[in-house]
């Protein structure tokens, strides 16, 4: 038995609220673990705790970029409002979490390296990715919402995802100063630090899914509303055209009783 539109809406709201509530609890637990459970790093001190927000934010940026890629590729194969909404929501997530990465990173680098920014391979490629998704959003915001604009933006979304493997492997391929802590090349992690990081990963992941869910639903609703408005305008013009085409007798014409 198929669900009605109202039942689907209620189910979607319940899922979103469940995701949002879970993310809230996980963030509370993560913050507690960061400052009360994870030990203070001996070299950098408390500044190192930026790590628990910086790395999961980068991971969430990857989630948004992946959503944009899959939505864009699927849209080019068969255009639908849902696929376009997934691509657009993914690009927005990539920009938001990318901005967090590019903010927390320099704050951490100022203590670790002595300066806020260096043209390290991973930093440079990360900045390039964020700029690509900014260009995607600017394109969607100022060039209309036609089929051609959507397809061009979809191609840009696929291009942005092509840079993600370069970001991930840039440290191994081109060296640089950026540490590879999780892989063990940066000296490894204390078990308590690793547990805290995994909890932070889980919190950011659930939060990213909740944001993606909400934005996709909103974009689909906006697309349907815009289409309904266009149909209403076309219907109104057709009705006006039909009424104008009817023969109207002259005002001075008289009829005999």
N, C-alpha and C positions, 0 to 999 in steps of 0.2 A: 504494500500500500504506500503510495507516494505521499510525502509530506506536503502540506500547503506552504505557500510563501511565508505566511505568518509563523508557522511552526519552524521553518528553516531559519527565520530571523531570530526567533527566541533561542534556538539551539546555538546559533552563531554567537549570540550575546553571552550565553552561558560559557561557551568555550573561551571567549575572550576574557571574561571576568576570572575564570579559573586560571588562565595563563598569567594574567596580571597579578592575581593574588599570590600565585606560586612564585613569581618573580620577586614580588615584594618581600616575601618571607626569606627567599634565598639571598637577597641583597642584605637584609638585616643580619642573617647568619654570616654572610661573607665579611661585612664590615666588622662584626664582632671578632671573627677569626683573624682578620688582618691586624687588628690593633691589640687583641687580647691573647691570641693563641700562637700566631706565627712569631718566631724569634726575630729580634732586631739584627740586621746584617752588620757584621763587625766593621767593615771598611766604610761603607756609606752611611750607616746609621739608619734612622727612621725614614730618610728620603727614599730608600730602596723600596718602601711599601707602595710607592707609585706603581711599581711593577705589577701588582695585583689588579690594577685598573687598566694599565697601558696594554698589556698583552691580551687580555680578553676583549678589549675594545678593537684591537687589530683583527682578532678572530671574528668578531661580529661584523666588522667591515667586510671581511671575506664572505660572510653569509649574505650580506646585502648585495655584494657584487655578483655572487653566484646566482641569486634570485633574479637580478637584472639580466644576467646572461641567458638563463633558461627561459625567462619570459620573453626576451628579445628574439631568441632563436625560434621559439615556438610561434611567436607572432609572425615572423617572416614565412614560416611554413603554412600556417593557417591563422589569419587575423581574427582575434576575438577581443572583446573588451577586457575579459579577465586576464588574458595573457599580457596585454598592454599595461594593465594595472599592476601586475606582478613586476614587470620590468621597471615601471616608474617608481613603485614603492621600494624596490631593491636599490635603485640609484640613490634615492633619498636616504636610505639607511647607510649606504656606503659613504655618503658625504658626512652625515651626522657622526658616525663612529670614527670615520677618518679624521674629522676635526678633533675628536677627543684624543686620538693617537698622536696627531701633530701638535697637540697642546701638552699632553703629559710627557711625551718623549723629550722635548727640549728641557722641561723642568728637571727630569731625571738626569739628562745629559750634563746639565750645568754642574751637578755635583760629581758625576762620574768622570767626565772628561775635562771639566773646567770651562766649557763654553756651551752655549745653547744649541748651536747648529753647526754641522759640518756636512759637506756634500758626500756623505757616506752612501754607498750604492743602495742600501735598503731604504735610507731616508729619502733619497732622491726619487727612487722608483715609487715609493709610497705617495710622495707629494704629487708625482705625475698621475697616479691613479685617481687620487682625489680630484685633481683638476679635470680629468676626463669626465668624471661623473658630475662635476659642477657644470661643465659644458653641456652635458646631457640635459640637466634640469633647466638650464638657461634656454636651450633649444626648445624644450617642451613648453616653457612658460611664455615665450615671445614669438613663436612661429605658428601658432594656431594648433588645432587638433585634427587636422585632416589626415587622410590615408597616407599621403606622401610624407608629411612631417613625422608621422608615427614610424614609418618604415626607415626613414633616415636616422631617427633616434635609436631604433632597434639595432641598426648597423653600428652605431656609436657604442651602444651597450655591449655588443659582442667584442668590439675593439678594447673596451675597458677591461673586460675579463681576461683578455690575452696577456695583460701586464701582470696578473696575479702570480703566475709561476715565476716570473722574473723577480718579483719582490721576495718570494719565499726562498729561492735559491741564490739570491744575489750575494749573500754572505759567503757561501761556499765557493761560488764561482769567481767573485771579484774581491774577496777578502773584505777589507774595511774594518771599522772600529766597532760596529754593532755586534753585541754578544749573541751567542746561540746557546742560551742558558738551558732551555728545555731539552735540547738534544745532548746535553752533557758536555759540549765543547766549551761552555762558559764556566765550568767548574762544578756543574751539577747543583742540585737543590737539596736543602735539608728536608727530611721527611715531613716535618710540620709545615714547611713552606710549600711543599708540593701538594699537600692536602688542602691548604688554604687556596692555592692557585686553582686546583680542580673545582673547588666550591665556587670560586669567582667565575670560572669558565661556565659552569652550569647556570649561575645567575644571569650572566650576560646573554647566554644562548636562549634561555626561556624569555627574557625581556625582548631580545631581538625578534623572536618568533611572534610574540604578542604585538609588537609594533608593526611587523610585516602583515600580520593578519588584519589589524585595524586599518592600515593604509590601503591594502588591496580592496577591502570592502568599501571604503570611502570612495576610492577612485572608480570602482564599478558603478556605485550608486550615482556618482557625478556624471559618468558617461551615459547611463540610462536616462537621467534627468535631462541632459542636453539633447539627447535624441528625441525624447518625448516633447520637449519644447519646439524642436525643429518640425516634428510631425504636426504639432498644434498650429504652428505658424503656416505651414503648407496647407493644412486643412482650412484655416481661416482665409487664406488667399484664394483657394479654390472656391469656397462658398461665396466670397465677394465677387469673383469672376463670373460665377453662375448667375448671381443676382443682377449684375450689371448687364449681362447678355440678354436678360428678359426685356421684351418690348414694353416701354412705359408710355402710356398715352399722353398727349400734350396737355399741359395744365389748363389751356383755354378750351379744350374739347368739352362739349356738352352732350348729355344724353337726354333723349326725350322720355318723358314719363309715360 
